[in-house]
Every structure is written in structure tokens, then in C-alpha cells.
Amino acid sequence: MRMNWLIGFILLTIIFAGVVWAQEPQKALTLEESIKIALERSLTLHSAQQGVVGSEFKKKEAYTNLLPTWTGQYGYTRYNSPYTLEVRTIPVGPGSTMSIPRTTRDVYTFNTTLNQPVFTGGLNLANYRLSKLGVDLSKETVETAKRDLVLQVRAGYFNILRAKKFLAVAEQQVRQFEAQLEVTRAFFEVGIVPKNDVLQAEVQLANARQSLVKVENDLEIAKSSFNLLLRREIDTPLEVVDILEHRSFSLGMEASLEEAFRQRTEVKAAQISIDQAKEGVKMARSGYLPMVNLLGNYGRTSEELSTYGDLQSERWTVQALATFTLWNWGNTSFKVGESKVKVTQAEDAKIQLLELIALEVRNDYLNMLVAEKNIGVAEKAIEQAEENLRMSEERYKYQVATQTDVLNAVTLLTQARTNYYSALSDFNIAKAQLERSMGRMYP
């Protein structure tokens, strides 16, 4: 009995907690919070960061080429006839000796070598510098991915706000058509207007409600896309803080271009690619120079498995070895030529990149100015459309204007409001694109 009461109490507590949680208002996401979530969860960014890790391993691998290597060999040989390991000389009497050959069919050998590169013509050092530049290039790739992701989040955020404003405009249009339909029905009932006016108002209201359904769907699509960008469940409820406003951009065109050339991660990556190509030339030129190595070797041979018990021979050597390539049919020269071509290609790619960045900044800047001008035009249009609707409604009440005049005035006001919010969101998105093309993360 007591156990049943306890279970019931726990269930009621869970249900009550669920009701309270459901009644709590959902916290709206800010743009900063959205960017933070996207940066933490993005698989594209994670993959780019793993590229840095891989480049670090490659740099460490290249560094090991500068260090000595230690190798060992162990071998067993079985001969078809006895193999002479050594010849021993033993005394057999005063002043006389006798040589006895030592033979066996089984021979075990152990050999170990220490090899220290002393001079490789700059090959190993250039390879290390090349891999080190690869780490820097991977880091710039991460920064590029971050900026691209931030732009996507900002654009998605403003798309949601645009859809919400469109929804508010559509709802207001439905309310205005509903109010007009009530006035028209009242006039019809007293015989002031014909039935046709009522039908016309009903058709316009039905069309507005259909548009409202479409706008609601567009808002849900925008939210779903944003959830996917943040790597949340696609149907997760989502609210965002309204920051749709007009805040002019402070920099001019030339200042924006200068900042883009200075800050763009792509420019830095292009310069790193040039430096890598130059290191490739150094690596190719190393073929003209000798390779100098210092080698230390130790070996022993025995007829026993351990090579320790019955030691037959033991030897160590220290050797300095210089290797020259006297003739290879121009192979090294061709490699150098190919490497120089890659340097030229990398330099050309950087010039093209700078030209594309200049065009991108200019286009984004002009698009932002167009959207900014449209905001002022749309604000004026809203004032005119609101006054036109007010006058049309007053005139219709006194039957000096037609039903069509009022319905057209509502449609014009709706279009003016839609144009305003469209221009406002276009301005914010264009400014975000301009800041991305300038190399900014987030202002």
C-alpha cells in the first residue's frame, strides 16, 4: 500500500514537472548564441580542424628525417656443406703450432646500423619547412570555414526574421480584409451596396488567407533550415530575437577593399601556397648536391642462435659516405623546371584571387547600397499607402469610392510593407556578405 502511494506520488511529480516545463516560454536565440552553437557543432569545421591535426603529424614526420635512424638485422643461414667460420691456431709443442679450421652448417648473424644524415643538399630541411607551411595552410582553412559558417548563420537568421515579418504583414492583411468584409455586409444589408461587393470582399479575403498559409509554411521551412545548420533536430521549436534594423555601414568602398586584402584568410593561404612552391624548388635543387651520411655499424656471427654463446666473429665500423649523382639524363633539371612553373602558377593564382576579392567586395558593397536606398523608398511608400487606405475607407463609408478602391488600397499597403521588410532583410544580409568578403568573422 505504501509502495503504491510512493509510485503515485512520483508519477504526479513527473507530470506536474512536465506541465510546468511545457508552460515555460521558450527562450529566443540571439544571433551570437546561434553562431556559437554552429561553430561548436559544425562537421565541416570539425573536418577542417582535423586537417590541422593531420598536418601537425606530417610536420613531425618530416622532422624525423633530420634525426638518425637505427636499424637492425638478424639472419639464419643453412649451408649444404660445412661452412668455415674461422681458422684457429693452437700450440702443439715448444715453438710449434697447428691450424684447425672451425666449420658448421648453421650460421646466425646479427647486424645493427646507425645512420645520421649530415648533408642532404637542403632536401630534408626544405621538406620540413614545406610541412610546417602545410600546418599554417590548414589553420587558414579552418579560419575560412569559420567565416563561411558565420555568414550562413547570419543569412539564415535574417531569413527567419524576414519570414516572420512577412507573416505579420499577411496576418494584418487578413484582418483588414475581414474588417472590410464586415463593413461591406453591413452596407449590403441596408441596401447601400450590391451583392457583388460582398462577393468581391470574400474572394479577396480567401486569397489573403491562402497567402497567409504559404507565408506560414515559408517560415517553418526557414526555421527547419536553420535548425539543420545548427545541427539540431529539424523540427525543434525555434524563436529568434528580432534584430532586423537599419544600421548604416561605416566604411567606404576603398577602406573596405584595403581591409579585405589585409584580412582575407584566402589571401594568406595563397601566399602560403607560393612559399610551399618555393620550398619545392629547393627540394628539387638538392639533387645537384651530394648526400653525406655518417654511419656506424656493428655485427657478429655465430653458430648459436643467441650469437653470444659461441662467438665466432665480431666487427664494428664507422663510415662517412658521400653520394654523388654524376649523370641522370637531366632528371634533376627537369624537376627544378617543373617546380619553378608551380611557383609561377601559385603567384598567378594569388593575383587572380585578389582581383576576384576586389570584384566580390565591390558587388557586395553596391548591393548593400541598393538595399539601403530601397529601405528609404519603402518607408515613404508605406506612409503613402497607409494614407491612401485611410482616405479610401473614409470615401467608401460615404459612398464616394468603390469597394475596389478599398481592396486595392489594402493590397498596395501590404505590398509596401512587404517591400520594406524585404529591403531591410536584404540590407542586413548584404552587409553580412560584405563583412565576409572583407575577411571579418563577426563585427
KAVEN-V893601 format. One record per residue. N is the residue number from 0. RES is the residue in three letters. PSI is psi in whole degrees, 0 to 359 (NA if undefined). Layout:
((N RES PSI) (N RES PSI))
//
This chain:
((0 MET 313) (1 ARG 321) (2 MET 318) (3 ASN 319) (4 TRP 322) (5 LEU 318) (6 ILE 318) (7 GLY 321) (8 PHE 319) (9 ILE 317) (10 LEU 317) (11 LEU 322) (12 THR 317) (13 ILE 317) (14 ILE 317) (15 PHE 319) (16 ALA 322) (17 GLY 321) (18 VAL 316) (19 VAL 317) (20 TRP 319) (21 ALA 331) (22 GLN 344) (23 GLU 134) (24 PRO 139) (25 GLN 134) (26 LYS 131) (27 ALA 139) (28 LEU 135) (29 THR 167) (30 LEU 321) (31 GLU 317) (32 GLU 321) (33 SER 317) (34 ILE 318) (35 LYS 316) (36 ILE 316) (37 ALA 318) (38 LEU 327) (39 GLU 331) (40 ARG 351) (41 SER 127) (42 LEU 327) (43 THR 315) (44 LEU 321) (45 HIS 319) (46 SER 319) (47 ALA 322) (48 GLN 324) (49 GLN 331) (50 GLY 325) (51 VAL 317) (52 VAL 315) (53 GLY 321) (54 SER 325) (55 GLU 318) (56 PHE 320) (57 LYS 322) (58 LYS 318) (59 LYS 323) (60 GLU 318) (61 ALA 327) (62 TYR 327) (63 THR 339) (64 ASN 342) (65 LEU 348) (66 LEU 161) (67 PRO 153) (68 THR 144) (69 TRP 118) (70 THR 157) (71 GLY 150) (72 GLN 142) (73 TYR 130) (74 GLY 157) (75 TYR 134) (76 THR 133) (77 ARG 118) (78 TYR 150) (79 ASN 338) (80 SER 159) (81 PRO 136) (82 TYR 131) (83 THR 116) (84 LEU 315) (85 GLU 169) (86 VAL 120) (87 ARG 140) (88 THR 121) (89 ILE 147) (90 PRO 139) (91 VAL 355) (92 GLY 180) (93 PRO 114) (94 GLY 10) (95 SER 149) (96 THR 167) (97 MET 136) (98 SER 130) (99 ILE 115) (100 PRO 141) (101 ARG 118) (102 THR 157) (103 THR 158) (104 ARG 336) (105 ASP 124) (106 VAL 129) (107 TYR 134) (108 THR 144) (109 PHE 135) (110 ASN 137) (111 THR 143) (112 THR 136) (113 LEU 123) (114 ASN 117) (115 GLN 113) (116 PRO 127) (117 VAL 316) (118 PHE 125) (119 THR 21) (120 GLY 18) (121 GLY 4) (122 LEU 306) (123 ASN 321) (124 LEU 318) (125 ALA 323) (126 ASN 322) (127 TYR 316) (128 ARG 323) (129 LEU 315) (130 SER 327) (131 LYS 319) (132 LEU 329) (133 GLY 325) (134 VAL 315) (135 ASP 320) (136 LEU 320) (137 SER 322) (138 LYS 321) (139 GLU 327) (140 THR 322) (141 VAL 315) (142 GLU 322) (143 THR 317) (144 ALA 322) (145 LYS 314) (146 ARG 322) (147 ASP 319) (148 LEU 318) (149 VAL 319) (150 LEU 317) (151 GLN 319) (152 VAL 315) (153 ARG 316) (154 ALA 317) (155 GLY 322) (156 TYR 313) (157 PHE 332) (158 ASN 323) (159 ILE 314) (160 LEU 321) (161 ARG 314) (162 ALA 323) (163 LYS 320) (164 LYS 319) (165 PHE 322) (166 LEU 317) (167 ALA 320) (168 VAL 317) (169 ALA 319) (170 GLU 321) (171 GLN 323) (172 GLN 318) (173 VAL 317) (174 ARG 321) (175 GLN 320) (176 PHE 324) (177 GLU 318) (178 ALA 319) (179 GLN 323) (180 LEU 321) (181 GLU 317) (182 VAL 317) (183 THR 319) (184 ARG 320) (185 ALA 318) (186 PHE 323) (187 PHE 321) (188 GLU 332) (189 VAL 6) (190 GLY 19) (191 ILE 321) (192 VAL 157) (193 PRO 168) (194 LYS 330) (195 ASN 324) (196 ASP 321) (197 VAL 316) (198 LEU 320) (199 GLN 318) (200 ALA 323) (201 GLU 319) (202 VAL 316) (203 GLN 323) (204 LEU 319) (205 ALA 318) (206 ASN 320) (207 ALA 321) (208 ARG 325) (209 GLN 318) (210 SER 324) (211 LEU 319) (212 VAL 318) (213 LYS 318) (214 VAL 320) (215 GLU 319) (216 ASN 320) (217 ASP 322) (218 LEU 318) (219 GLU 322) (220 ILE 318) (221 ALA 320) (222 LYS 320) (223 SER 318) (224 SER 322) (225 PHE 320) (226 ASN 319) (227 LEU 322) (228 LEU 324) (229 LEU 1) (230 ARG 48) (231 ARG 170) (232 GLU 137) (233 ILE 333) (234 ASP 19) (235 THR 130) (236 PRO 139) (237 LEU 130) (238 GLU 143) (239 VAL 153) (240 VAL 135) (241 ASP 110) (242 ILE 21) (243 LEU 103) (244 GLU 168) (245 HIS 110) (246 ARG 111) (247 SER 150) (248 PHE 135) (249 SER 335) (250 LEU 151) (251 GLY 182) (252 MET 312) (253 GLU 318) (254 ALA 324) (255 SER 319) (256 LEU 316) (257 GLU 318) (258 GLU 323) (259 ALA 314) (260 PHE 332) (261 ARG 327) (262 GLN 339) (263 ARG 126) (264 THR 332) (265 GLU 325) (266 VAL 317) (267 LYS 319) (268 ALA 323) (269 ALA 321) (270 GLN 322) (271 ILE 321) (272 SER 322) (273 ILE 315) (274 ASP 322) (275 GLN 318) (276 ALA 323) (277 LYS 323) (278 GLU 327) (279 GLY 324) (280 VAL 317) (281 LYS 320) (282 MET 319) (283 ALA 322) (284 ARG 340) (285 SER 341) (286 GLY 341) (287 TYR 342) (288 LEU 158) (289 PRO 157) (290 MET 122) (291 VAL 126) (292 ASN 147) (293 LEU 122) (294 LEU 137) (295 GLY 131) (296 ASN 140) (297 TYR 134) (298 GLY 155) (299 ARG 150) (300 THR 140) (301 SER 162) (302 GLU 4) (303 GLU 155) (304 LEU 320) (305 SER 347) (306 THR 12) (307 TYR 319) (308 GLY 305) (309 ASP 78) (310 LEU 126) (311 GLN 323) (312 SER 148) (313 GLU 137) (314 ARG 143) (315 TRP 149) (316 THR 152) (317 VAL 130) (318 GLN 136) (319 ALA 123) (320 LEU 124) (321 ALA 126) (322 THR 126) (323 PHE 142) (324 THR 107) (325 LEU 324) (326 TRP 126) (327 ASN 30) (328 TRP 34) (329 GLY 13) (330 ASN 314) (331 THR 319) (332 SER 320) (333 PHE 322) (334 LYS 319) (335 VAL 316) (336 GLY 316) (337 GLU 319) (338 SER 321) (339 LYS 323) (340 VAL 320) (341 LYS 326) (342 VAL 314) (343 THR 317) (344 GLN 319) (345 ALA 321) (346 GLU 320) (347 ASP 321) (348 ALA 323) (349 LYS 318) (350 ILE 315) (351 GLN 321) (352 LEU 316) (353 LEU 321) (354 GLU 318) (355 LEU 322) (356 ILE 318) (357 ALA 318) (358 LEU 319) (359 GLU 315) (360 VAL 317) (361 ARG 314) (362 ASN 315) (363 ASP 322) (364 TYR 315) (365 LEU 322) (366 ASN 322) (367 MET 319) (368 LEU 321) (369 VAL 314) (370 ALA 323) (371 GLU 319) (372 LYS 322) (373 ASN 332) (374 ILE 313) (375 GLY 318) (376 VAL 317) (377 ALA 324) (378 GLU 315) (379 LYS 321) (380 ALA 324) (381 ILE 316) (382 GLU 316) (383 GLN 319) (384 ALA 322) (385 GLU 319) (386 GLU 322) (387 ASN 319) (388 LEU 318) (389 ARG 314) (390 MET 321) (391 SER 320) (392 GLU 319) (393 GLU 316) (394 ARG 324) (395 TYR 324) (396 LYS 326) (397 TYR 9) (398 GLN 35) (399 VAL 3) (400 ALA 156) (401 THR 168) (402 GLN 322) (403 THR 323) (404 ASP 317) (405 VAL 315) (406 LEU 321) (407 ASN 324) (408 ALA 321) (409 VAL 317) (410 THR 319) (411 LEU 320) (412 LEU 319) (413 THR 317) (414 GLN 321) (415 ALA 317) (416 ARG 319) (417 THR 317) (418 ASN 323) (419 TYR 309) (420 TYR 330) (421 SER 315) (422 ALA 322) (423 LEU 316) (424 SER 322) (425 ASP 321) (426 PHE 314) (427 ASN 320) (428 ILE 319) (429 ALA 323) (430 LYS 321) (431 ALA 319) (432 GLN 321) (433 LEU 316) (434 GLU 325) (435 ARG 316) (436 SER 340) (437 MET 353) (438 GLY 10) (439 ARG 147) (440 MET 300) (441 TYR 129) (442 PRO NA))
//
